[in-house]
Amino acid sequence: MGRATDRRGVLRIDLDAAADGRARVRRPDTLVVEEPLEIRVGLAGPGRRRPLAVTMRTPGDDLDLAIGFLLTEGLVRSTDDVHTAQLCAGAETPNTYNVVDVVLAPGVPEPTTDPSRNFYTTSSCGVCGKASIDAIRTRSLFAVRDDPTTVPAEVLAALPDRLRAAQRTFDRTGGLHAAGLFTPDGELLVLREDVGRHNAVDKVVGWAVRERRLPLAGHLLLVSGRASFELTQKAWMAGVPLLAAVSAPSTLAAELAEEAGMTLVGFLRGRTMNVYAGAHRLADVD
């Protein structure tokens, strides 16, 4: 498995230190690693797996990332749909493990290649290249609207600090998104970091798939950036009733949350927050 961070020499410029002759200092800096991961999917047998997707990600928890991606794209439904998943070296770069090979269980249909669904994703956008909203929209198997979960607003307000405290790689680089899965009383069950916010969510969902925890009824998902349409859809696909973000949501995210019966919270900072959908799940608020 590749490293999540690497060291690189940089020129540090501090204008406030110019009077002391220290405005320009060369020193090592820690950067987050960004590398492509190819996901190959198919049936058992030699040559039966085909490249399905390439995503730019931070190495680590790659099996969770691949399985979470397949689940949130609606290509598998549960742990039982995956026979095996293994990390392997690519043909052109045999010393780097940037390929996940997924063998589907018998009876699970192989993904079809559709030109309107280009599965190349950058670290900043997981739906770039897909032709239309119809091409990227998938529907969850789980009745999130019926989930009776409520979360005290006081608990929700404390979660960003808990998420931030658990971000070990962010402390060293300052360049990673995070997604954390919490219980309604504020217990952090799993946290994943990645240079791509959509990858961080897929890593959390993949963990839940492999732990046989789906649907994630009675849980909430917190993301360190903004709440996009894509992240809302991924949360819905996993059965999460409440998605919270420390930054802003998009219009499509709010519309999808309303359609799915999810609760969507944005600008969760300090003791303030905006609730864009599903306010009934916020307890202790008049």
Secondary structure, DSSP 8 states (H G I E B T S, - for coil): ---SEEEEEEEEE-GGGGGGT-SEEEEEEEEE--EEEEEEEE-SSTT-EEEEEEEEE-SSSHHHHHHHHHHHTTS--SGGGEEEEEEE--SS-TTS--EEEEEE-TT-------TT---EE-SS-SSTT---HHHH----SS-GGG----EEHHHHHHHHHHHHHT-HHHHHHS--EEEEEE-TT--EEEEEEESSHHHHHHHHHHHHHHTT--S-TT-EEEESS-B-HHHHHHHHHTT-SEEEESS-B-HHHHHHHHHHT-EEEEEEETTEEEEEE-GGGEES--
